[in-house]
Amino acid sequence: MRKAPFGKARLLDDDVMVDFSEVTTPNDKVSVIATLPLTRDETWSQLAVNELVMFQDGDIVLSDRPDNPVYMSAEEGLEIARAVGVSV
């Protein structure tokens, strides 16, 4: 989860810089759930297979991770994205 101050980030798949401070307010909290990281200059946290995270009003209110977490590789994430019709 991210909160102010928001900065700039460069997208991984295109040479585009996004200034998140231009599209957010100081009170915003932002969480992005994605198969793979979308930007190259931000820290991304990977969820484990079968991990549950519940948000309310932008805050994590419940997190349940398996005792022996397993994490997908980038290729496994892309394979799932392709299987559901995402163009990658």
C-alpha positions in Angstrom: 0.0 0.0 0.0 1.2 3.5 -0.8 0.3 6.8 0.7 1.4 10.4 0.3 3.8 11.8 -0.6 3.4 10.2 -4.0 6.2 10.4 -6.5 7.0 9.5 -10.1 7.4 6.0 -11.5 8.5 4.7 -14.9 6.5 1.9 -16.5 8.3 -1.3 -17.2 6.7 -2.0 -20.6 7.0 1.5 -22.1 9.2 4.5 -21.8 6.5 6.5 -19.9 6.9 8.3 -16.6 3.8 8.8 -14.4 3.7 11.5 -11.7 1.3 10.0 -9.2 1.2 13.3 -7.2 -0.7 14.8 -10.1 -3.6 12.2 -9.8 -3.8 11.7 -6.0 -4.4 13.8 -2.9 -2.4 13.9 0.3 -5.1 11.8 1.9 -5.2 9.0 -0.7 -4.0 5.4 0.0 -3.3 3.3 -3.1 -2.9 -0.4 -3.6 -2.4 -2.1 -7.0 -2.9 -5.8 -7.3 -1.1 -7.1 -10.4 0.3 -10.3 -11.7 3.7 -8.8 -12.2 5.3 -5.4 -11.2 4.2 -2.6 -13.4 7.0 0.0 -12.7 10.7 -0.3 -12.5 11.6 2.3 -9.8 9.2 1.3 -7.0 9.2 -1.5 -4.5 6.6 -4.2 -5.1 5.5 -6.8 -2.6 4.7 -10.2 -4.0 1.8 -12.2 -2.6 2.3 -15.9 -2.0 0.2 -18.6 -3.7 -3.0 -18.9 -1.7 -2.2 -15.7 0.4 -5.2 -13.6 1.3 -5.0 -9.8 1.9 -8.2 -7.8 2.7 -8.4 -4.0 2.5 -10.8 -1.6 4.0 -10.6 2.1 3.3 -7.2 1.6 1.8 -5.7 -0.2 4.9 -4.9 -3.8 5.2 -7.3 -5.2 7.8 -6.5 -9.0 7.3 -3.5 -10.9 6.0 -3.3 -14.6 5.9 -0.2 -16.2 4.4 0.4 -20.0 4.2 2.9 -21.4 6.8 5.3 -22.4 4.0 4.6 -19.7 1.3 5.3 -20.5 -2.3 5.9 -17.6 -4.8 5.3 -17.8 -8.5 8.0 -16.9 -11.0 7.5 -14.1 -13.5 7.0 -16.7 -16.3 4.3 -18.5 -14.2 2.5 -15.1 -13.7 2.7 -14.4 -17.4 1.3 -17.8 -18.2 -1.7 -17.2 -16.0 -2.2 -13.7 -17.5 -2.2 -15.2 -21.0 -4.6 -18.0 -20.0 -7.2 -15.3 -18.9 -6.8 -13.4 -22.1 -4.4 -10.6 -21.2 -2.2 -9.4 -24.0 1.4 -9.7 -22.8 
